[in-house]
Amino acid sequence: MRKILLLLLILISYNTMAQNKHPMKVAMVSIFVADPAKAFKYYTEVLGFEEVMFMPEHYIAIVKSPLVPNGVNILLEPTEPGGIEIARQYKKKLYEMGIPVMSFSAEDIALTVEELKAKGVKFKKEPEKTDFGYEAVFDDDNGNYIQLIQID
């Protein structure tokens, strides 16, 4: 039910945005991580994202999908050192509750899961048929769960 509600919200938001004279698109989103350098290595070497910007001395790590050259960037937002306490709590609680912080899509979820497992990725939820396609959930090795979806 929660997933259907999320898809409905996205469709309503998209429809509303299309009515604006000057519509916007998503440029960047954040995922909270304790160590941006560690997360950067994982997101690029294991998950296959590309570097947009990496300045470890300034705790800045930004990646993007190689499939969408002008797509959404992901800021690997540090919670340490000196991060915002509420961000650490938010991240910790979502993880404890098993709630994914973001969704990535795959053309063939079974093959993507197989490839990621071969690289050591730990899955909390194996691919499963849903109302909208297929879904799996994996641990990003940085204290986050990520939903992997394949929409039919």
Secondary structure, 3 states (H helix, E strand, C coil): CHHHHHHHHHHHHHHHHHCCCCCCCCCEEEEEECCHHHHHHHHHHHCCCEEEEEEHHHCEEEEECCCCCCCCEEEEEECCCCCCHHHHHHHHHHHHHCCEEEEEECCCHHHHHHHHHHCCCEEEEEEEECCCEEEEEEECCCCCEEEEEEEC
